[in-house]
Amino acid sequence: MAVFRTEKKEGFTIMANYHFKDRRLSMKAKGLLSMMLSFSDDWQYSLNGLAAMSKEGLTSIRAMVKELEDSGYLVRRRLRNGRGQLSSVEYDIYEKPLS
């Protein structure tokens, strides 16, 4: 069996392997979650922003986010302004699913 090793000095992310082994997730959802986990904690997520960083379109990104949400890796909260109108969406991302 071949073994591949890479030298990691900078520009890499340390994350749990849990989601890589979760058979409920598609490869695309695993990749999106890995990318999201690589960002800093104060990163501002948006579906349009995620689509702009990848080859995938908005519809595909939306489906992957829904998949991550359904699997418990992502919690999405719609926030309202002082007038009760929807203003933005807040995302919490987890290395292991909540459910």
N, CA, C and O atoms as a GROMACS GRO file, in nm:
protein
  396
    1MET      N    1   0.084  -0.117   0.000
    1MET     CA    2   0.000   0.000   0.000
    1MET      C    3   0.089   0.124   0.000
    1MET      O    4   0.187   0.131   0.074
    2ALA      N    5   0.055   0.220  -0.082
    2ALA     CA    6   0.132   0.345  -0.089
    2ALA      C    7   0.096   0.436   0.027
    2ALA      O    8  -0.019   0.441   0.071
    3VAL      N    9   0.196   0.506   0.077
    3VAL     CA   10   0.176   0.603   0.185
    3VAL      C   11   0.223   0.738   0.134
    3VAL      O   12   0.335   0.752   0.085
    4PHE      N   13   0.136   0.835   0.145
    4PHE     CA   14   0.169   0.971   0.102
    4PHE      C   15   0.186   1.058   0.225
    4PHE      O   16   0.100   1.058   0.313
    5ARG      N   17   0.293   1.130   0.233
    5ARG     CA   18   0.318   1.220   0.344
    5ARG      C   19   0.350   1.358   0.288
    5ARG      O   20   0.414   1.372   0.185
    6THR      N   21   0.302   1.459   0.360
    6THR     CA   22   0.332   1.596   0.320
    6THR      C   23   0.390   1.670   0.438
    6THR      O   24   0.352   1.646   0.553
    7GLU      N   25   0.480   1.759   0.410
    7GLU     CA   26   0.540   1.841   0.515
    7GLU      C   27   0.450   1.962   0.536
    7GLU      O   28   0.418   2.035   0.442
    8LYS      N   29   0.409   1.984   0.661
    8LYS     CA   30   0.318   2.094   0.693
    8LYS      C   31   0.392   2.197   0.776
    8LYS      O   32   0.425   2.172   0.892
    9LYS      N   33   0.417   2.312   0.718
    9LYS     CA   34   0.485   2.419   0.789
    9LYS      C   35   0.394   2.539   0.810
    9LYS      O   36   0.398   2.605   0.914
   10GLU      N   37   0.310   2.568   0.710
   10GLU     CA   38   0.220   2.683   0.720
   10GLU      C   39   0.103   2.664   0.626
   10GLU      O   40   0.111   2.585   0.532
   11GLY      N   41  -0.005   2.737   0.650
   11GLY     CA   42  -0.120   2.731   0.561
   11GLY      C   43  -0.195   2.599   0.566
   11GLY      O   44  -0.243   2.552   0.463
   12PHE      N   45  -0.207   2.538   0.683
   12PHE     CA   46  -0.283   2.414   0.693
   12PHE      C   47  -0.380   2.425   0.809
   12PHE      O   48  -0.368   2.514   0.894
   13THR      N   49  -0.476   2.334   0.813
   13THR     CA   50  -0.581   2.336   0.913
   13THR      C   51  -0.582   2.204   0.988
   13THR      O   52  -0.569   2.097   0.928
   14ILE      N   53  -0.598   2.212   1.118
   14ILE     CA   54  -0.613   2.093   1.200
   14ILE      C   55  -0.761   2.082   1.235
   14ILE      O   56  -0.820   2.176   1.289
   15MET      N   57  -0.820   1.967   1.204
   15MET     CA   58  -0.962   1.945   1.235
   15MET      C   59  -0.984   1.798   1.264
   15MET      O   60  -0.902   1.713   1.231
   16ALA      N   61  -1.096   1.771   1.327
   16ALA     CA   62  -1.132   1.633   1.357
   16ALA      C   63  -1.157   1.557   1.226
   16ALA      O   64  -1.198   1.616   1.126
   17ASN      N   65  -1.133   1.427   1.228
   17ASN     CA   66  -1.160   1.343   1.112
   17ASN      C   67  -1.303   1.289   1.110
   17ASN      O   68  -1.342   1.220   1.016
   18TYR      N   69  -1.379   1.320   1.212
   18TYR     CA   70  -1.511   1.261   1.229
   18TYR      C   71  -1.598   1.273   1.104
   18TYR      O   72  -1.656   1.174   1.059
   19HIS      N   73  -1.607   1.394   1.049
   19HIS     CA   74  -1.696   1.414   0.934
   19HIS      C   75  -1.648   1.342   0.808
   19HIS      O   76  -1.729   1.309   0.721
   20PHE      N   77  -1.518   1.318   0.798
   20PHE     CA   78  -1.467   1.245   0.682
   20PHE      C   79  -1.517   1.101   0.678
   20PHE      O   80  -1.528   1.041   0.572
   21LYS      N   81  -1.545   1.046   0.795
   21LYS     CA   82  -1.588   0.907   0.804
   21LYS      C   83  -1.739   0.892   0.816
   21LYS      O   84  -1.790   0.780   0.825
   22ASP      N   85  -1.810   1.003   0.817
   22ASP     CA   86  -1.956   1.000   0.831
   22ASP      C   87  -2.018   0.965   0.695
   22ASP      O   88  -2.016   1.046   0.603
   23ARG      N   89  -2.071   0.847   0.684
   23ARG     CA   90  -2.125   0.797   0.558
   23ARG      C   91  -2.254   0.867   0.517
   23ARG      O   92  -2.300   0.851   0.404
   24ARG      N   93  -2.313   0.943   0.607
   24ARG     CA   94  -2.435   1.017   0.574
   24ARG      C   95  -2.406   1.138   0.485
   24ARG      O   96  -2.496   1.188   0.417
   25LEU      N   97  -2.281   1.184   0.486
   25LEU     CA   98  -2.245   1.304   0.412
   25LEU      C   99  -2.190   1.272   0.273
   25LEU      O  100  -2.113   1.177   0.256
   26SER      N  101  -2.229   1.352   0.177
   26SER     CA  102  -2.171   1.339   0.043
   26SER      C  103  -2.029   1.393   0.046
   26SER      O  104  -1.990   1.464   0.139
   27MET      N  105  -1.952   1.360  -0.056
   27MET     CA  106  -1.815   1.411  -0.065
   27MET      C  107  -1.816   1.564  -0.076
   27MET      O  108  -1.729   1.631  -0.021
   28LYS      N  109  -1.915   1.618  -0.147
   28LYS     CA  110  -1.924   1.763  -0.159
   28LYS      C  111  -1.950   1.829  -0.024
   28LYS      O  112  -1.889   1.931   0.008
   29ALA      N  113  -2.039   1.771   0.055
   29ALA     CA  114  -2.070   1.828   0.187
   29ALA      C  115  -1.948   1.816   0.279
   29ALA      O  116  -1.922   1.906   0.359
   30LYS      N  117  -1.874   1.707   0.269
   30LYS     CA  118  -1.752   1.692   0.348
   30LYS      C  119  -1.650   1.799   0.312
   30LYS      O  120  -1.583   1.856   0.399
   31GLY      N  121  -1.638   1.827   0.183
   31GLY     CA  122  -1.545   1.930   0.137
   31GLY      C  123  -1.587   2.068   0.182
   31GLY      O  124  -1.503   2.147   0.226
   32LEU      N  125  -1.716   2.098   0.173
   32LEU     CA  126  -1.765   2.229   0.216
   32LEU      C  127  -1.744   2.245   0.366
   32LEU      O  128  -1.700   2.351   0.411
   33LEU      N  129  -1.777   2.142   0.445
   33LEU     CA  130  -1.757   2.150   0.589
   33LEU      C  131  -1.610   2.170   0.622
   33LEU      O  132  -1.576   2.249   0.709
   34SER      N  133  -1.522   2.099   0.554
   34SER     CA  134  -1.378   2.116   0.576
   34SER      C  135  -1.335   2.258   0.547
   34SER      O  136  -1.256   2.315   0.622
   35MET      N  137  -1.386   2.316   0.438
   35MET     CA  138  -1.351   2.453   0.404
   35MET      C  139  -1.403   2.549   0.511
   35MET      O  140  -1.331   2.640   0.553
   36MET      N  141  -1.526   2.528   0.555
   36MET     CA  142  -1.585   2.615   0.656
   36MET      C  143  -1.509   2.604   0.788
   36MET      O  144  -1.490   2.705   0.857
   37LEU      N  145  -1.465   2.484   0.824
   37LEU     CA  146  -1.389   2.466   0.948
   37LEU      C  147  -1.251   2.529   0.939
   37LEU      O  148  -1.189   2.557   1.042
   38SER      N  149  -1.201   2.552   0.819
   38SER     CA  150  -1.068   2.610   0.803
   38SER      C  151  -1.068   2.762   0.824
   38SER      O  152  -0.962   2.821   0.844
   39PHE      N  153  -1.185   2.824   0.820
   39PHE     CA  154  -1.193   2.968   0.840
   39PHE      C  155  -1.183   3.004   0.987
   39PHE      O  156  -1.208   2.920   1.074
   40SER      N  157  -1.146   3.128   1.016
   40SER     CA  158  -1.139   3.173   1.155
   40SER      C  159  -1.280   3.179   1.216
   40SER      O  160  -1.379   3.182   1.144
   41ASP      N  161  -1.286   3.179   1.348
   41ASP     CA  162  -1.414   3.177   1.419
   41ASP      C  163  -1.501   3.299   1.388
   41ASP      O  164  -1.623   3.291   1.399
   42ASP      N  165  -1.441   3.410   1.350
   42ASP     CA  166  -1.519   3.530   1.324
   42ASP      C  167  -1.555   3.547   1.175
   42ASP      O  168  -1.601   3.653   1.134
   43TRP      N  169  -1.533   3.442   1.097
   43TRP     CA  170  -1.563   3.448   0.954
   43TRP      C  171  -1.713   3.471   0.935
   43TRP      O  172  -1.794   3.411   1.005
   44GLN      N  173  -1.749   3.555   0.841
   44GLN     CA  174  -1.889   3.585   0.810
   44GLN      C  175  -1.934   3.500   0.692
   44GLN      O  176  -1.892   3.523   0.579
   45TYR      N  177  -2.019   3.401   0.718
   45TYR     CA  178  -2.066   3.310   0.614
   45TYR      C  179  -2.186   3.367   0.542
   45TYR      O  180  -2.271   3.434   0.602
   46SER      N  181  -2.193   3.339   0.414
   46SER     CA  182  -2.315   3.362   0.336
   46SER      C  183  -2.313   3.261   0.222
   46SER      O  184  -2.207   3.217   0.178
   47LEU      N  185  -2.430   3.225   0.176
   47LEU     CA  186  -2.437   3.129   0.066
   47LEU      C  187  -2.370   3.187  -0.059
   47LEU      O  188  -2.298   3.116  -0.129
   48ASN      N  189  -2.394   3.314  -0.085
   48ASN     CA  190  -2.331   3.377  -0.202
   48ASN      C  191  -2.179   3.381  -0.187
   48ASN      O  192  -2.107   3.360  -0.285
   49GLY      N  193  -2.131   3.408  -0.065
   49GLY     CA  194  -1.987   3.412  -0.041
   49GLY      C  195  -1.922   3.276  -0.061
   49GLY      O  196  -1.814   3.266  -0.120
   50LEU      N  197  -1.988   3.171  -0.012
   50LEU     CA  198  -1.936   3.035  -0.030
   50LEU      C  199  -1.935   2.997  -0.178
   50LEU      O  200  -1.841   2.933  -0.226
   51ALA      N  201  -2.040   3.036  -0.250
   51ALA     CA  202  -2.046   3.005  -0.393
   51ALA      C  203  -1.937   3.080  -0.469
   51ALA      O  204  -1.882   3.028  -0.566
   52ALA      N  205  -1.907   3.202  -0.426
   52ALA     CA  206  -1.804   3.282  -0.494
   52ALA      C  207  -1.665   3.222  -0.477
   52ALA      O  208  -1.576   3.250  -0.558
   53MET      N  209  -1.645   3.142  -0.373
   53MET     CA  210  -1.514   3.082  -0.347
   53MET      C  211  -1.497   2.946  -0.412
   53MET      O  212  -1.393   2.883  -0.394
   54SER      N  213  -1.597   2.899  -0.486
   54SER     CA  214  -1.587   2.764  -0.540
   54SER      C  215  -1.641   2.758  -0.682
   54SER      O  216  -1.695   2.855  -0.735
   55LYS      N  217  -1.626   2.643  -0.739
   55LYS     CA  218  -1.678   2.616  -0.873
   55LYS      C  219  -1.829   2.588  -0.867
   55LYS      O  220  -1.899   2.599  -0.968
   56GLU      N  221  -1.876   2.552  -0.749
   56GLU     CA  222  -2.017   2.517  -0.731
   56GLU      C  223  -2.105   2.640  -0.740
   56GLU      O  224  -2.063   2.750  -0.702
   57GLY      N  225  -2.225   2.623  -0.789
   57GLY     CA  226  -2.320   2.732  -0.796
   57GLY      C  227  -2.398   2.747  -0.666
   57GLY      O  228  -2.385   2.665  -0.576
   58LEU      N  229  -2.476   2.851  -0.659
   58LEU     CA  230  -2.554   2.882  -0.540
   58LEU      C  231  -2.651   2.769  -0.503
   58LEU      O  232  -2.668   2.738  -0.385
   59THR      N  233  -2.713   2.709  -0.602
   59THR     CA  234  -2.807   2.599  -0.576
   59THR      C  235  -2.736   2.480  -0.512
   59THR      O  236  -2.789   2.419  -0.420
   60SER      N  237  -2.618   2.448  -0.561
   60SER     CA  238  -2.540   2.337  -0.506
   60SER      C  239  -2.493   2.368  -0.364
   60SER      O  240  -2.499   2.281  -0.276
   61ILE      N  241  -2.446   2.490  -0.341
   61ILE     CA  242  -2.402   2.531  -0.207
   61ILE      C  243  -2.520   2.523  -0.111
   61ILE      O  244  -2.506   2.474   0.001
   62ARG      N  245  -2.636   2.572  -0.153
   62ARG     CA  246  -2.755   2.568  -0.069
   62ARG      C  247  -2.790   2.424  -0.031
   62ARG      O  248  -2.824   2.397   0.084
   63ALA      N  249  -2.780   2.331  -0.126
   63ALA     CA  250  -2.810   2.190  -0.099
   63ALA      C  251  -2.709   2.130  -0.001
   63ALA      O  252  -2.747   2.052   0.086
   64MET      N  253  -2.581   2.165  -0.015
   64MET     CA  254  -2.479   2.113   0.078
   64MET      C  255  -2.500   2.168   0.219
   64MET      O  256  -2.487   2.094   0.316
   65VAL      N  257  -2.531   2.295   0.229
   65VAL     CA  258  -2.557   2.355   0.361
   65VAL      C  259  -2.677   2.287   0.426
   65VAL      O  260  -2.674   2.259   0.546
   66LYS      N  261  -2.781   2.261   0.349
   66LYS     CA  262  -2.899   2.190   0.401
   66LYS      C  263  -2.861   2.050   0.447
   66LYS      O  264  -2.908   2.003   0.551
   67GLU      N  265  -2.776   1.982   0.370
   67GLU     CA  266  -2.729   1.848   0.408
   67GLU      C  267  -2.653   1.853   0.540
   67GLU      O  268  -2.673   1.768   0.627
   68LEU      N  269  -2.566   1.951   0.556
   68LEU     CA  270  -2.491   1.966   0.681
   68LEU      C  271  -2.584   2.001   0.797
   68LEU      O  272  -2.564   1.954   0.909
   69GLU      N  273  -2.683   2.081   0.770
   69GLU     CA  274  -2.782   2.118   0.872
   69GLU      C  275  -2.863   1.996   0.914
   69GLU      O  276  -2.883   1.972   1.033
   70ASP      N  277  -2.910   1.919   0.817
   70ASP     CA  278  -2.990   1.799   0.845
   70ASP      C  279  -2.909   1.695   0.922
   70ASP      O  280  -2.966   1.616   0.998
   71SER      N  281  -2.777   1.694   0.902
   71SER     CA  282  -2.690   1.596   0.968
   71SER      C  283  -2.638   1.645   1.102
   71SER      O  284  -2.571   1.570   1.173
   72GLY      N  285  -2.668   1.769   1.140
   72GLY     CA  286  -2.629   1.822   1.270
   72GLY      C  287  -2.494   1.891   1.277
   72GLY      O  288  -2.449   1.926   1.386
   73TYR      N  289  -2.429   1.910   1.163
   73TYR     CA  290  -2.298   1.977   1.161
   73TYR      C  291  -2.310   2.128   1.155
   73TYR      O  292  -2.213   2.200   1.180
   74LEU      N  293  -2.427   2.177   1.123
   74LEU     CA  294  -2.446   2.320   1.104
   74LEU      C  295  -2.581   2.359   1.164
   74LEU      O  296  -2.681   2.290   1.146
   75VAL      N  297  -2.582   2.470   1.236
   75VAL     CA  298  -2.706   2.527   1.287
   75VAL      C  299  -2.718   2.666   1.227
   75VAL      O  300  -2.626   2.748   1.237
   76ARG      N  301  -2.831   2.691   1.165
   76ARG     CA  302  -2.855   2.819   1.097
   76ARG      C  303  -2.968   2.891   1.172
   76ARG      O  304  -3.075   2.835   1.194
   77ARG      N  305  -2.940   3.016   1.210
   77ARG     CA  306  -3.040   3.097   1.278
   77ARG      C  307  -3.067   3.223   1.196
   77ARG      O  308  -2.974   3.294   1.157
   78ARG      N  309  -3.192   3.248   1.170
   78ARG     CA  310  -3.231   3.371   1.100
   78ARG      C  311  -3.250   3.480   1.205
   78ARG      O  312  -3.328   3.464   1.298
   79LEU      N  313  -3.178   3.589   1.190
   79LEU     CA  314  -3.182   3.699   1.286
   79LEU      C  315  -3.278   3.807   1.238
   79LEU      O  316  -3.294   3.828   1.118
   80ARG      N  317  -3.340   3.874   1.333
   80ARG     CA  318  -3.435   3.982   1.302
   80ARG      C  319  -3.382   4.114   1.357
   80ARG      O  320  -3.312   4.117   1.458
   81ASN      N  321  -3.416   4.221   1.288
   81ASN     CA  322  -3.376   4.353   1.335
   81ASN      C  323  -3.476   4.402   1.440
   81ASN      O  324  -3.567   4.329   1.478
   82GLY      N  325  -3.460   4.525   1.487
   82GLY     CA  326  -3.546   4.581   1.589
   82GLY      C  327  -3.692   4.593   1.548
   82GLY      O  328  -3.780   4.605   1.634
   83ARG      N  329  -3.719   4.591   1.420
   83ARG     CA  330  -3.856   4.601   1.369
   83ARG      C  331  -3.918   4.464   1.344
   83ARG      O  332  -4.030   4.455   1.294
   84GLY      N  333  -3.845   4.358   1.378
   84GLY     CA  334  -3.896   4.222   1.360
   84GLY      C  335  -3.877   4.166   1.220
   84GLY      O  336  -3.927   4.058   1.191
   85GLN      N  337  -3.805   4.238   1.134
   85GLN     CA  338  -3.782   4.192   0.998
   85GLN      C  339  -3.658   4.104   0.993
   85GLN      O  340  -3.563   4.126   1.068
   86LEU      N  341  -3.659   4.005   0.904
   86LEU     CA  342  -3.541   3.922   0.886
   86LEU      C  343  -3.426   4.009   0.837
   86LEU      O  344  -3.441   4.084   0.741
   87SER      N  345  -3.310   3.998   0.905
   87SER     CA  346  -3.199   4.085   0.868
   87SER      C  347  -3.077   4.008   0.819
   87SER      O  348  -3.010   4.052   0.726
   88SER      N  349  -3.047   3.895   0.881
   88SER     CA  350  -2.929   3.818   0.841
   88SER      C  351  -2.943   3.675   0.892
   88SER      O  352  -3.040   3.640   0.959
   89VAL      N  353  -2.843   3.596   0.857
   89VAL     CA  354  -2.840   3.456   0.900
   89VAL      C  355  -2.709   3.433   0.973
   89VAL      O  356  -2.603   3.478   0.929
   90GLU      N  357  -2.716   3.363   1.085
   90GLU     CA  358  -2.598   3.330   1.164
   90GLU      C  359  -2.578   3.178   1.157
   90GLU      O  360  -2.674   3.102   1.172
   91TYR      N  361  -2.454   3.136   1.134
   91TYR     CA  362  -2.423   2.994   1.121
   91TYR      C  363  -2.332   2.950   1.234
   91TYR      O  364  -2.234   3.019   1.266
   92ASP      N  365  -2.361   2.836   1.296
   92ASP     CA  366  -2.271   2.771   1.388
   92ASP      C  367  -2.228   2.641   1.322
   92ASP      O  368  -2.312   2.561   1.279
   93ILE      N  369  -2.098   2.619   1.314
   93ILE     CA  370  -2.041   2.502   1.247
   93ILE      C  371  -1.977   2.411   1.352
   93ILE      O  372  -1.910   2.460   1.443
   94TYR      N  373  -1.998   2.281   1.341
   94TYR     CA  374  -1.946   2.185   1.439
   94TYR      C  375  -1.861   2.078   1.372
   94TYR      O  376  -1.892   2.034   1.261
   95GLU      N  377  -1.755   2.036   1.440
   95GLU     CA  378  -1.672   1.927   1.389
   95GLU      C  379  -1.739   1.792   1.405
   95GLU      O  380  -1.716   1.701   1.326
   96LYS      N  381  -1.823   1.780   1.507
   96LYS     CA  382  -1.903   1.660   1.527
   96LYS      C  383  -2.049   1.704   1.532
   96LYS      O  384  -2.081   1.810   1.584
   97PRO      N  385  -2.138   1.621   1.476
   97PRO     CA  386  -2.278   1.662   1.469
   97PRO      C  387  -2.343   1.670   1.608
   97PRO      O  388  -2.306   1.596   1.700
   98LEU      N  389  -2.438   1.760   1.621
   98LEU     CA  390  -2.511   1.773   1.746
   98LEU      C  391  -2.611   1.660   1.763
   98LEU      O  392  -2.641   1.620   1.876
   99SER      N  393  -2.662   1.607   1.653
   99SER     CA  394  -2.763   1.502   1.662
   99SER      C  395  -2.703   1.365   1.639
   99SER      O  396  -2.774   1.265   1.644
   0.00000   0.00000   0.00000
